[in-house]
Amino acid sequence: MISELIPSALDGERIDRVVAMLSGCTRAEAAAAITGGMVAINGKVISKVSTKVRTDQTVDLDGDPHVDEPLPEADPSVEVRTVHVDDDVIVIDKPAGLIVHPGAGHKGTTLVNGLLALFPELADVGESHRPGIVHRLDKGTSGLMVVARNEHAYEDLVDQLSTHEVEREYEALVWGHVATGTGTIDAPIGRSRRNPLLMTISAEGRHARTHYEVVETFDHPQPMSHVLCRLETGRTHQIRVHLRSIGHPVAGDDTYGGQRPLLDLSRPFLHARRLKFTHPGTGELVEFHSPIAPDLAALLGSLSSSS
């Protein structure tokens, strides 16, 4: 289920466009979901696709609106790097450049297609168009993800994520010297007024909190900081938006002001290095680690400080 407070960027928009944007489905699928009773505004089910939304309203989508698109199919050509596999969960180390699941902007090969080739039972777990997926990494982000292998594990992990019990730690390289060695960025994130496809700090956004720690600073070729970031919440593009908000965009991030010609970097310097959660089958705390991706490690090795 998706539940989201309408940001100012979408004030006055038709509900079918809003549903399509929030869920990644087509406008036709959004319209079918609305007429089928899957969409509510402020708790009241609606059926008119042309209904306009306001910024003080909450939209709820109960179910998967993807009905016209074919379900993802197994593709053994997609490499899936597994870190841990058992009857309940699959922990993978996602390479940069691989999209997690099909969506409105991408119909080609994804991680889900590779997962289905190795674990066909995932087709019946969670949402049909992103089976087993409980959280995502952006296309350009590498590192650890956990995938649910059965419905019990799916519901358990979704609950842990919603109550902020899952620990997710990332490595990032940012422009400039971060003034404090440790800190917390506590700022709500919502959709941009200028471009609803992007996220920004917004008083109308959803609560978001990122903790950071500076590991090392560099002076050459430009002042930069290597930081660890721990997510307390998991909003879209959270680390990238939060670090930019304090004046230190993630290096290589052309979406949020971090792409500069001084570095040979084709993606955001962001790697999910640590993942800790309660195992849905055993009830024990489990923790996994991923060494920084080779391309990012090579870039770090090319930087230097004056001292």
TADA-V896465 format. One record per pair of residues at least 24 apart in sequence whose ideal C-beta (glycine too) atoms are under 8 Angstrom apart, sorted by sequence separation. I is the first residue (numbers start at 1). J is the second residue. D is the distance in Angstrom with one decimal. If there is no record, write none. Layout:
i=I j=J d=D
i=I j=J d=D
This chain:
i=15 j=39 d=6.6
i=38 j=62 d=5.3
i=125 j=149 d=6.7
i=134 j=158 d=5.4
i=144 j=168 d=7.9
i=185 j=209 d=7.0
i=209 j=233 d=5.5
i=38 j=63 d=4.7
i=90 j=115 d=7.2
i=122 j=147 d=7.3
i=125 j=150 d=6.0
i=126 j=151 d=7.5
i=184 j=209 d=6.3
i=185 j=210 d=4.7
i=208 j=233 d=4.8
i=271 j=296 d=5.8
i=15 j=41 d=7.0
i=125 j=151 d=5.8
i=135 j=161 d=5.8
i=184 j=210 d=7.1
i=185 j=211 d=8.0
i=207 j=233 d=6.2
i=38 j=65 d=6.6
i=102 j=129 d=6.3
i=122 j=149 d=6.8
i=124 j=151 d=7.5
i=134 j=161 d=6.3
i=143 j=170 d=7.1
i=184 j=211 d=5.1
i=185 j=212 d=7.0
i=206 j=233 d=7.7
i=208 j=235 d=4.5
i=224 j=251 d=6.7
i=269 j=296 d=5.7
i=33 j=61 d=6.8
i=101 j=129 d=6.9
i=102 j=130 d=7.6
i=121 j=149 d=6.9
i=125 j=153 d=7.8
i=126 j=154 d=4.6
i=183 j=211 d=7.5
i=184 j=212 d=7.6
i=210 j=238 d=6.1
i=240 j=268 d=6.4
i=72 j=101 d=7.1
i=90 j=119 d=6.6
i=101 j=130 d=3.8
i=121 j=150 d=7.5
i=125 j=154 d=5.3
i=141 j=170 d=7.8
i=182 j=211 d=7.6
i=183 j=212 d=5.7
i=206 j=235 d=5.9
i=210 j=239 d=6.0
i=33 j=63 d=7.0
i=72 j=102 d=5.5
i=100 j=130 d=7.4
i=119 j=149 d=6.5
i=182 j=212 d=6.9
i=205 j=235 d=7.8
i=208 j=238 d=5.4
i=240 j=270 d=7.2
i=265 j=295 d=7.9
i=269 j=299 d=7.0
i=15 j=46 d=6.6
i=78 j=109 d=5.7
i=80 j=111 d=6.9
i=135 j=166 d=7.7
i=182 j=213 d=4.9
i=212 j=243 d=7.6
i=239 j=270 d=6.4
i=33 j=65 d=3.8
i=77 j=109 d=7.4
i=78 j=110 d=7.5
i=101 j=133 d=5.6
i=115 j=147 d=6.4
i=181 j=213 d=6.8
i=182 j=214 d=7.3
i=210 j=242 d=4.5
i=15 j=48 d=7.8
i=16 j=49 d=4.3
i=32 j=65 d=7.0
i=69 j=102 d=7.5
i=78 j=111 d=6.8
i=100 j=133 d=6.2
i=181 j=214 d=5.0
i=208 j=241 d=8.0
i=210 j=243 d=7.8
i=15 j=49 d=6.6
i=16 j=50 d=7.5
i=33 j=67 d=7.9
i=75 j=109 d=5.8
i=80 j=114 d=4.4
i=178 j=212 d=7.4
i=180 j=214 d=7.7
i=208 j=242 d=6.9
i=265 j=299 d=6.1
i=14 j=49 d=6.9
i=15 j=50 d=7.7
i=18 j=53 d=5.6
i=30 j=65 d=5.9
i=32 j=67 d=5.8
i=78 j=113 d=5.3
i=79 j=114 d=6.7
i=80 j=115 d=5.9
i=101 j=136 d=7.4
i=264 j=299 d=7.6
i=14 j=50 d=5.6
i=15 j=51 d=4.5
i=29 j=65 d=4.7
i=32 j=68 d=7.6
i=78 j=114 d=2.9
i=82 j=118 d=7.8
i=100 j=136 d=4.6
i=178 j=214 d=5.1
i=199 j=235 d=7.1
i=263 j=299 d=6.7
i=14 j=51 d=7.0
i=15 j=52 d=7.4
i=22 j=59 d=7.0
i=29 j=66 d=5.9
i=77 j=114 d=7.8
i=80 j=117 d=7.9
i=100 j=137 d=6.4
i=199 j=236 d=5.3
i=14 j=52 d=6.3
i=15 j=53 d=5.7
i=23 j=61 d=6.0
i=29 j=67 d=5.6
i=69 j=107 d=7.8
i=72 j=110 d=7.0
i=75 j=113 d=3.7
i=76 j=114 d=7.4
i=80 j=118 d=5.8
i=199 j=237 d=4.6
i=222 j=260 d=7.7
i=13 j=52 d=6.9
i=14 j=53 d=7.8
i=22 j=61 d=6.8
i=29 j=68 d=5.4
i=74 j=113 d=6.5
i=75 j=114 d=6.0
i=78 j=117 d=7.0
i=178 j=217 d=7.7
i=198 j=237 d=7.8
i=199 j=238 d=8.0
i=12 j=52 d=5.5
i=13 j=53 d=5.9
i=19 j=59 d=7.2
i=25 j=65 d=4.3
i=28 j=68 d=6.0
i=29 j=69 d=7.4
i=72 j=112 d=4.9
i=73 j=113 d=6.5
i=99 j=139 d=5.0
i=177 j=217 d=5.1
i=201 j=241 d=6.7
i=222 j=262 d=5.5
i=12 j=53 d=7.4
i=18 j=59 d=6.1
i=25 j=66 d=5.3
i=72 j=113 d=5.5
i=75 j=116 d=7.5
i=76 j=117 d=4.1
i=98 j=139 d=7.0
i=200 j=241 d=6.4
i=201 j=242 d=7.9
i=221 j=262 d=5.0
i=11 j=53 d=7.3
i=12 j=54 d=7.5
i=19 j=61 d=6.0
i=23 j=65 d=5.4
i=26 j=68 d=6.5
i=74 j=116 d=4.0
i=75 j=117 d=5.8
i=76 j=118 d=7.9
i=90 j=132 d=7.4
i=97 j=139 d=6.4
i=199 j=241 d=5.1
i=221 j=263 d=7.4
i=10 j=53 d=6.4
i=11 j=54 d=6.0
i=23 j=66 d=7.8
i=26 j=69 d=7.5
i=73 j=116 d=6.8
i=74 j=117 d=4.0
i=94 j=137 d=5.5
i=96 j=139 d=7.6
i=97 j=140 d=7.0
i=11 j=55 d=4.6
i=15 j=59 d=7.1
i=25 j=69 d=7.9
i=72 j=116 d=6.4
i=96 j=140 d=5.5
i=171 j=215 d=7.9
i=201 j=245 d=5.0
i=10 j=55 d=7.8
i=96 j=141 d=6.6
i=100 j=145 d=7.4
i=228 j=273 d=7.7
i=19 j=65 d=6.6
i=74 j=120 d=6.5
i=96 j=142 d=4.3
i=177 j=223 d=5.0
i=189 j=235 d=4.4
i=6 j=53 d=4.9
i=8 j=55 d=5.0
i=94 j=141 d=7.6
i=95 j=142 d=5.7
i=175 j=222 d=7.0
i=176 j=223 d=5.4
i=177 j=224 d=7.8
i=178 j=225 d=4.6
i=189 j=236 d=7.3
i=6 j=54 d=6.4
i=7 j=55 d=6.7
i=94 j=142 d=6.1
i=175 j=223 d=7.4
i=176 j=224 d=7.0
i=177 j=225 d=5.7
i=189 j=237 d=7.6
i=6 j=55 d=5.3
i=93 j=142 d=7.5
i=94 j=143 d=6.4
i=175 j=224 d=6.0
i=176 j=225 d=6.7
i=178 j=227 d=6.4
i=189 j=238 d=6.1
i=5 j=55 d=7.9
i=6 j=56 d=7.5
i=93 j=143 d=6.5
i=94 j=144 d=7.7
i=174 j=224 d=6.6
i=6 j=57 d=5.1
i=93 j=144 d=6.1
i=94 j=145 d=5.6
i=173 j=224 d=5.9
i=174 j=225 d=5.2
i=5 j=57 d=7.5
i=6 j=58 d=7.2
i=71 j=123 d=7.3
i=92 j=144 d=7.3
i=173 j=225 d=7.3
i=189 j=241 d=5.5
i=5 j=58 d=5.2
i=6 j=59 d=6.3
i=91 j=144 d=6.4
i=92 j=145 d=5.4
i=173 j=226 d=5.5
i=174 j=227 d=6.1
i=189 j=242 d=7.6
i=4 j=58 d=6.9
i=91 j=145 d=7.3
i=92 j=146 d=8.0
i=172 j=226 d=7.7
i=173 j=227 d=7.7
i=3 j=58 d=6.3
i=4 j=59 d=5.7
i=91 j=146 d=5.3
i=92 j=147 d=6.5
i=171 j=226 d=7.2
i=172 j=227 d=5.3
i=187 j=242 d=6.5
i=3 j=59 d=7.3
i=90 j=146 d=7.3
i=91 j=147 d=7.6
i=171 j=227 d=7.6
i=172 j=228 d=7.8
i=2 j=59 d=7.8
i=3 j=60 d=4.9
i=71 j=128 d=5.7
i=72 j=129 d=6.6
i=89 j=146 d=5.5
i=90 j=147 d=4.4
i=171 j=228 d=6.1
i=172 j=229 d=5.7
i=185 j=242 d=4.2
i=198 j=255 d=6.8
i=2 j=60 d=7.1
i=3 j=61 d=7.7
i=71 j=129 d=6.6
i=72 j=130 d=7.9
i=89 j=147 d=6.8
i=170 j=228 d=7.1
i=171 j=229 d=7.8
i=185 j=243 d=7.6
i=187 j=245 d=6.0
i=198 j=256 d=7.9
i=1 j=60 d=6.6
i=2 j=61 d=4.2
i=72 j=131 d=7.3
i=89 j=148 d=6.4
i=90 j=149 d=5.9
i=169 j=228 d=6.0
i=170 j=229 d=4.7
i=1 j=61 d=6.6
i=69 j=129 d=6.9
i=88 j=148 d=7.3
i=89 j=149 d=6.0
i=169 j=229 d=7.0
i=170 j=230 d=7.8
i=185 j=245 d=6.7
i=1 j=62 d=5.2
i=83 j=144 d=6.8
i=88 j=149 d=5.5
i=169 j=230 d=4.9
i=170 j=231 d=7.4
i=185 j=246 d=6.2
i=1 j=63 d=7.6
i=66 j=128 d=7.0
i=87 j=149 d=6.5
i=88 j=150 d=6.2
i=168 j=230 d=7.0
i=169 j=231 d=7.8
i=64 j=127 d=4.8
i=66 j=129 d=4.3
i=86 j=149 d=7.8
i=87 j=150 d=7.4
i=167 j=230 d=6.8
i=168 j=231 d=4.7
i=64 j=128 d=5.7
i=88 j=152 d=7.5
i=89 j=153 d=5.8
i=64 j=129 d=6.3
i=88 j=153 d=4.2
i=168 j=234 d=7.2
i=172 j=239 d=6.3
i=89 j=157 d=7.5
i=164 j=232 d=5.6
i=178 j=246 d=7.6
i=164 j=233 d=6.3
i=170 j=239 d=5.9
i=174 j=243 d=5.4
i=178 j=248 d=5.7
i=172 j=243 d=6.6
i=176 j=247 d=6.4
i=176 j=248 d=5.0
i=161 j=234 d=6.3
i=175 j=248 d=5.9
i=174 j=248 d=3.9
i=175 j=249 d=5.7
i=226 j=300 d=6.6
i=174 j=249 d=6.5
i=174 j=250 d=5.7
i=175 j=251 d=6.1
i=173 j=250 d=7.1
i=174 j=251 d=6.3
i=26 j=104 d=6.5
i=172 j=250 d=5.3
i=173 j=251 d=4.5
i=24 j=103 d=3.8
i=25 j=104 d=6.5
i=172 j=251 d=8.0
i=173 j=252 d=7.9
i=224 j=303 d=6.4
i=24 j=104 d=4.5
i=24 j=105 d=7.6
i=221 j=303 d=7.6
i=175 j=258 d=6.4
i=220 j=303 d=6.7
i=20 j=104 d=6.9
i=174 j=258 d=7.5
i=220 j=304 d=4.8
i=175 j=260 d=7.1
i=218 j=303 d=4.1
i=219 j=304 d=7.0
i=220 j=305 d=7.4
i=218 j=304 d=6.3
i=219 j=305 d=5.1
i=220 j=306 d=7.6
i=218 j=305 d=5.3
i=219 j=306 d=4.6
i=217 j=305 d=6.3
i=216 j=305 d=7.6
i=174 j=269 d=7.9
i=172 j=268 d=8.0
i=173 j=269 d=3.9
i=172 j=269 d=5.9
i=171 j=269 d=7.9
i=172 j=270 d=5.3
i=135 j=234 d=6.2
i=138 j=237 d=7.0
i=171 j=270 d=7.4
i=172 j=271 d=7.8
i=170 j=270 d=5.8
i=171 j=271 d=4.7
i=170 j=271 d=6.3
i=170 j=272 d=5.4
i=171 j=273 d=5.1
i=169 j=272 d=7.6
i=170 j=273 d=6.3
i=168 j=272 d=6.4
i=169 j=273 d=5.6
i=169 j=274 d=3.9
i=168 j=274 d=7.3
i=169 j=275 d=7.8
i=167 j=274 d=7.0
i=168 j=275 d=6.0
i=167 j=275 d=7.1
i=166 j=275 d=7.4
i=167 j=276 d=3.9
i=166 j=276 d=7.1
i=167 j=277 d=7.2
i=166 j=277 d=4.5
i=140 j=252 d=7.7
i=165 j=277 d=6.9
i=140 j=253 d=7.8
i=165 j=278 d=6.6
i=160 j=277 d=5.7
i=160 j=278 d=6.2
i=157 j=277 d=6.9
i=167 j=287 d=7.9
i=171 j=292 d=5.7
i=156 j=278 d=7.8
i=157 j=280 d=6.1
i=173 j=296 d=7.4
i=156 j=280 d=3.6
i=171 j=296 d=7.3
i=141 j=267 d=7.9
i=173 j=299 d=7.2
i=140 j=267 d=3.6
i=141 j=268 d=6.6
i=145 j=272 d=7.1
i=153 j=280 d=4.1
i=173 j=300 d=7.0
i=140 j=268 d=4.9
i=142 j=270 d=7.7
i=143 j=271 d=4.7
i=144 j=272 d=4.7
i=152 j=280 d=6.3
i=153 j=281 d=6.8
i=141 j=270 d=4.7
i=142 j=271 d=5.0
i=143 j=272 d=2.8
i=144 j=273 d=7.3
i=146 j=275 d=6.2
i=152 j=281 d=8.0
i=138 j=268 d=7.4
i=140 j=270 d=7.1
i=141 j=271 d=7.0
i=142 j=272 d=7.1
i=143 j=273 d=6.0
i=144 j=274 d=7.2
i=145 j=275 d=7.6
i=141 j=272 d=6.5
i=144 j=275 d=4.2
i=146 j=277 d=6.5
i=138 j=270 d=7.6
i=148 j=280 d=7.5
i=137 j=272 d=6.0
i=144 j=288 d=5.7
i=144 j=289 d=7.8
i=144 j=290 d=5.0
i=143 j=290 d=5.0
i=142 j=290 d=7.9
i=55 j=204 d=6.2
i=143 j=293 d=7.4
i=142 j=293 d=4.3
i=142 j=296 d=7.6
i=97 j=267 d=7.1
i=96 j=267 d=5.0
i=21 j=196 d=6.4
i=21 j=197 d=7.9
i=94 j=272 d=7.8
i=9 j=190 d=7.5
i=10 j=191 d=6.7
i=8 j=190 d=7.9
i=9 j=191 d=4.6
i=7 j=190 d=4.2
i=9 j=192 d=6.0
i=7 j=191 d=4.5
i=9 j=193 d=4.5
i=91 j=275 d=6.8
i=8 j=193 d=5.7
i=9 j=194 d=7.8
i=7 j=193 d=7.8
i=9 j=195 d=8.0
i=10 j=196 d=6.1
i=9 j=196 d=4.6
i=7 j=196 d=7.8
i=89 j=279 d=6.9
i=88 j=279 d=6.8
i=89 j=280 d=6.8
i=88 j=280 d=5.2
i=89 j=281 d=7.7
i=88 j=281 d=3.9
i=8 j=202 d=7.4
i=87 j=281 d=6.4
i=7 j=202 d=6.2
i=86 j=281 d=7.0
i=8 j=204 d=5.6
i=7 j=204 d=5.2
i=91 j=288 d=5.2
i=93 j=290 d=5.0
i=96 j=293 d=6.5
i=7 j=205 d=6.5
i=95 j=293 d=7.4
i=5 j=204 d=6.9
i=96 j=295 d=7.3
i=5 j=206 d=7.1
i=4 j=206 d=7.7
i=84 j=286 d=7.9
i=84 j=288 d=6.2
i=83 j=288 d=5.5
i=83 j=290 d=7.0
